[in-house]
């Protein structure tokens, strides 16, 4: 009965202890890497870190590599699960020169396969199999689950075989049973064998370890060096044992009962005396101190992705990595912070906190919560203070609360409403001489006072007169007693109170004319007895007569930041994703946290400890500095250079490497192997630009259309601002070389000469063309002038011809008239002769008649007619004589009359013949000219 009761009590105690520890919510920060982050299988079986700080995980999809910025998966040749990984580091001191490699290796194992990866000069990993083509028949059914390193050998272990590699040969060693994970501890290679206990491998033989016989019924998960002479043996279900000098005993600690209830899977000793980490199958991670007390229990409810721990390792910075059944987690053991994390966080966004009477009070958007401090208790709400809380402050031993609804004093028994002043953002304590202490409160509705009544009691006073009821978010008092006040949204003011501290005698608005970049969101902080006013990204300090002087201490930085005071000489700079604690004569302590935007609050708990208000709870700084191994000398590494035109083409990462001539668009990948922190980068490419890029969390830079030549890529980070450099050259195309350029210069010169020659030819052609055009124009003008002259001359000739024709006609008419008159006279004379007879003497008669006949056919008339006729008819007679040399003068006269188109009646008197004679002459002329009867004689003469 007593035994049963004892078991019940122990069980209840363990349950209580487990539940209590489950609420140990202030833990190191946890960073989750989900399968969606690394894009591989959820299960991770082993972890290791190389000398260059790259993290490797044995994943069900292959070997995972993480450089702090990018994940890559390297599958096994046949796609097997990678079960184990070991990085060959410089920290090993080898006795066997065969194992000393000039290039570090990443050893891996899986089903029927083991070997190693090495890094090529372009950043990729290349796999080399050690088991392939080896006469290892047993390996066909074996799976390598663990790799162990000793100074002489590397051991690849399955559950029934061990394959020993000496750098050249592989030796197979068969175990006397099923092996769990072998370990080298205290220079001894210890091999747990299920059902047989613990053995030591010496050479190729297994020898039982004295004192471990009772472990034959237990499954040994791992073996750790507890101290120089003692081994810590962790079993799956039977708890923890200590082995010293051949004596085995349970480790008598309270937590041992927990490990008998939960399956231990992995365990390791943490560096820097941080204790022991134990990973379980169902309850997540336990961290014990050296005395075996549980410091932290980290599980799914407070940050882990999964409670099944498959692998563990500690990185170079002292942080703990967990390979889980669902993802990878990083426990920030090196972080100086403890964070409050709980599933279904009841707090919400924290805006203020205070430590009072042994309790921690946290003011949030959901109200005020409290818990005993320090303790693993849960937070409980303070009744009556539900809703937005802005300020918790301990003043004169009293805890005051500035709430959205009113202002309260919190007591052990409840709350006391001090006033209906809403939105108490801040408090400023004044202790005037010979007067009770006074509190100034900035609120939604101006500035108010509270009077200290003694015995930790405060009473509301009144609003300060002559100060408008504006929302006052920040305020500070200078050495002359003046108040600097900032509006919650827009505005900066200066006020001076009277001696009674109940009215403002000076109220002055400070404008942008005083040098402020902006009046929006102005902050006022008092750091080391100096007031700093932040406007935009600039800081100012008050000067004489309310002037503002730019601060030399907080000059404009590359990244915007805010400042907050600490205790003593401590102060903080607050960036978007980190906070720096500055302490006298020490390097700043970085905290990778993001405070609540626009309400960045840091609460001093005591002289060294601080509480940071976060969007989901809070973080707590216990006052210790970071571990000695920092990141001050760690540089950003260039991880890959890729051709943007072909992303599977990578270039060597050797310094002074030469990229091919077609690599004109490249992507440069880089990473700082620091994990669990918010890292940002700045970079520039000298040879292209001298200016730094903006800060960015992207881990690559892209450049396009680069010219051939030498470049230097520089990269720096926000952790230590160290600058890494990578020099490279882009080879030139043949046409970009000196000879190519000379060729193009010569070709250009020849082309220029050719162009000049062509231009000259073109100009010459144009000149000739213009000359010809001018000549043509002149010729046309000349022709036009000649034409006009000819027309004028022809016109004159026509007129002259007309005149001559008229004259010729007149002559012909005159001749005809004269002949007609003479003929009439002749006829009259003949009639007179007939009538007078002899009365008219014959002598006179014949003389008159002969004179008349001579004038009728006179040569003078014909000569005059012929001259005028030739002028008018262009040598008509000459042409007619040339054609018909036998033509007679009388026939010429007839031809002339015909050309003048005279009628027969007109021709008879002109020719001095009768009409019948004219007809006869026409006939004879036609005959002499041999004209056809159908040819018109007149027309023929006109055509000659």
Secondary structure, 3 states (H helix, E strand, C coil): CHHHHHHHHHHHHHHHHHHHHHCCCEEECEEEECHHHHCCCCCEEEEEECCCCCEEEEECCEEEEECCCCEEEECCCCCCCEEEEEECCCCCCCCCHHHCCCCCCEEEEEECEEEEEEECCCCCEEEEECCCCCCCHHHHHCECCEEEECCCCEEEECCCEEEEECCCCEEEEECCCCECCCEEECCEEEEEECCCEEEEEECCEEEECCCCHHHHHCCEEEEEECCCCEEEEEECCCCEEEEECCEEEECCCCCHHHHHHCCEEEEEEECCCCEEEEEECCCCEEEECCCCCEEEEECHHHCCCCCCEEEEEECCCCCEEEEECCEEEEECCCCCEEEECCCCCCCCEEEEEEEECCEEEEEECCEEEEEECCCCCCCEECCCCCCCEEEEEEECCEEEEEECCCEEEECCCCEEEEECCCCCCEEEEECCCCCCCEEEEEECCEEEEEEEEECCEEEEEEECECCCCCCEEEEEECCCCCEEEEECCECEEEEEECCCCCEEEEEEEECHHHCCCCCECCEEEEECCEEEEEECCEEEEECHHHCEEECCCCCCCCCCCEEEECCCCCEEEECCCCEEEECCCCCCEEECCCECCCCCCEEECCCCCEEEEECCEEEEECCCCCCCCCCCCCCCEEEEEEECCEEEEECCCCCCEEECCCCCCEEEEEECCCCCCCCCEEEEEECCCCCCCCCECCCEEEECCCCCEEEEEEEEECCCCCEEEEEEEECCCHHHCHHHHHHHHHHHHHHHHHHHHHHHHHHHHHHHHHHHHHHHHHHHHHHHHHHHHHHHHHHHHHHHHHHHHHHHHHHHHHHHHHHHHHHHHHHHHHHHHHHHHHHCCHHHHHHHHHHHHHHHCCHHHHHHHHHHHHHHHCCHHHHHHHHCCCCCHHHHHHHHHHHCCCCHHHHHHHHCCCHHHHHHHHHHHHHHHCCCCCCCHHHHHHHC
